[in-house]
Amino acid sequence: MTANNKNELKAAIKWSGDGLVPAIVQDAQSKEVLMLAYMNEESLERSIASGSTWFWSRSRGELWNKGATSGHTQRIVSMSYDCDGDTLLVRVEQQGPACHTGRYSCFYNAIELESGAEEQAREEEEGSSDRFGILGKLETIIAQRHAERPAGAYTTYLFDKGVDKILKKVGEESAEVIIAAKNQDNDELRSEASDLLFHLMVLLRDRGLPLDDIMSELKGRHGKPTTNKMR
């Protein structure tokens, strides 16, 4: 960032009387909101220069680099500010839990809606036109397992064993899909295809590849002639 750009950015941000601006941190893959922290001019400059998040601790009165001691680092994928210039959005690749409690996200305390409102919201969600909304939910759950590693969870087992184990499962489930299709058993095919999608999404999380990138790739291919790979 050039000196002029730095000055332009500082001028665009509406700093508080304490010289701070709130920064919302979001998982670039799952889109889950992970935490809210504050930046001053110096921590913003350090974040931009280093590519990792720096914040200002209001309680300790000092700069802090997220994950410097815990190892739960945040590599910045993108940064932006809102229309009013009074809030930052920082999209990151999160390593481990974002919350000091060991949770994937700091926002884990649910607030119950008033009687009837929650049920109505659930019905609207289930009846929505987003046929693939469950994939987004599954991506969030897998991201949570990747960060928190709860004992006894199958996804934890896969992540702990590493990419070779995950790849082995993807291969096994691919073979099961083929067998189910050859057997012309749609019940079996439905089950095995679901297993394959799950393990593929675990692999994507392990490799740090967002599901959105896959959707973008498919969208980019739409309407284009397919490549004939036959020799």
N, C-alpha and C positions, 0 to 999 in steps of 0.2 A: 504494500500500500504506500503510495507516494505521500509526501507531506501535505500537498493540497487535498488529496482524498481524505487523509486523516482529519484535517480541519473541517472539511465538508461533512464528514460523518459525525464528528463531535457536535457540529452546529445543528445537525438534523435531529439529534437525540435530545429529548426533553429531560434533562437531568433533574433529580429532586433537589431540595434545599441542601441535602447532605452530599450531593454530587453522585447519586446512585440512580441506576435504572434496573427494574426487574428483568430477569432473563428466564424465560421458560425453556426447559431442556426437554427435547423430544427424541425418542429412539427413531433413528432414520429408517430402520427396517420395519418395525411393528407399528410405528406411529403413536405408540403409547407415550403419554406425558410422564416423564420420570421425576422431575423436581422443579422447584422454583428457587432461584438464588438471585444475588444482586451483583452488578458490575459497576465499577467506577471507570474513569477514563483509562487508567493504567491497566486494570485487569482486562478491559476490552482490547487494548493494544496488544497485550501479551497473548491473549487468546487468538487474535488474528495472526500474529507473528509466529506463534508456536504450533498452531493447529490443534491445541488441546485447551480445555476450558480452565480459565482463571476467574475467580470471583473475589468479592470483597466480603469478609466476615463482619457483620455488624456487631456480633457479640464479642469477638476478639479484637476488632479494630485492626485487621491486617489482611493482606492478600493471601489467598490460598489456591493451590493448584489441585483440582479434583483428582483424587487417586494417587497423589504423590506418596502418601504413606500406606494407604490400603491396597494399592494396586488396581483399584476399580476406576480405571481411567476413562476419559471420554475424548475420542478423536472426533474433531469437528468435521462434519460433512458440508454443512452450509449454515449461514447466519443471515438473518434479515430483521428488519424492524417494522412495526405496524404503521398504519396510516397516520396516527398521531405522533409517532416517534417516541412514545413513552414506554414501550415494551419491546424486548428483544426475543426472537425465537431462534434457538440454537438446536440444530439437528445433529445428533452425534451417533457414533458407533460406541455403544456402552460395553465396557469390559467388566463383567461381574455386576453385583447389585449397585443401583444408584443411591439407595437410601442407606444411612448410617445404621439402620436397624437390621440390615441384611436383606431387606425386601428389594425386589426388582425396581419398583416405583415407590416414591414417597406417598403417593395418593392411594392408599389401600384402606382407608377408613370410610366405608360406605355410609351414606345418609339415606335413611328410609324415606320414601315419598309418602305423601298423605294417602289415606285409605282410598283405593280405587285408581289413583294416578299411576302407581307402579304397574298394576295389572294392565291398564290401558296402554301404557308405554310398551309393555311386553307384547301385547297383541298387535300393536302397530308395527313393531319391529319384525315379528314373525310374519306379518302379512305384507311386508314391504316388497318392492320389486327387486331388491338386491338378492338375487338367487345365490350369490357366492359369498354372502356376508359371513358365513361360517368359516371360510378360509381366513378372513381377517382376524376373527376371534381365535382361531387355532394358532395363527402366527403369533398373536400376543401371548397365548399360554405357553407356547414353545420358547418364546423369548424370556418369559418369566422363569421357566424351568432352567434355561441356560444360565441365567443370572444367579438364581437362588440355590440351585442344586439340592432340592429337598430329598432327604433320605428315603429310599424305597421307591421313588418314582422311576418308571421305566425310561422316561426321557433323560433323567439324570444319569442313569446307567449308560445310555448311548453317548452322551456328551463326555462322561468320564472315560469311557473306553476309547474315544477318539474317532477320527475320520475313517480309519480303516474298518472299524466295526460298523459305522453308519453306512459305508459303501457296501459292505457285505449284506446288510439288511436290505438296502435298495435293490441289490442284485437278486436276492432271494425272493423279494416281493414281486419283482418284475417277472421272474420265472413262474411264480404262482398265478399271476395275471394271465400269462400265456396259456398255462395249463387249464385254467378256468374257462378261458375263451374256447380252447380246443374241445373241452368237454361240453360246450354249449350250455353251461350252467350259469344263468344270469345272477342267481342268488350268490353263488360262490364268486362270480366275477365282481359283483358289487362290493363284497367284503374285501376281496384281495386288492381291488383298485383303491379302496379307501386306505388300506394299509400302505400301499405304495405311495399315495399322495402324502400321507403323514410322514413317512420316512424321508421322502424327498424334501419336505418342508424342514425337517430336522437338519438335513444336509445343507440346505440353503442358509439356515441360521448359523450353522457351524462355519460355513464359508463366508458369512457376512454379506450374502446376496439377498436384497429385499425381494419379496414377491412382486412388488410394483415393477421391478426391472423386468421380470418375466412377462408381466402383462404388457409392458411397453414394447418389448421385443415382438410379442404376438401382434400387437396393434400395428407396429411398423411393417410387419410382413403382410398384413391384410391388403388384398387387392393386387399384390405383386405376383408376377409369375413365379412358380416354384422352380427350383433348380433341379435339373435332371442329373442325378449322380451316377446313373448307370453308364458303364463304359462299353 
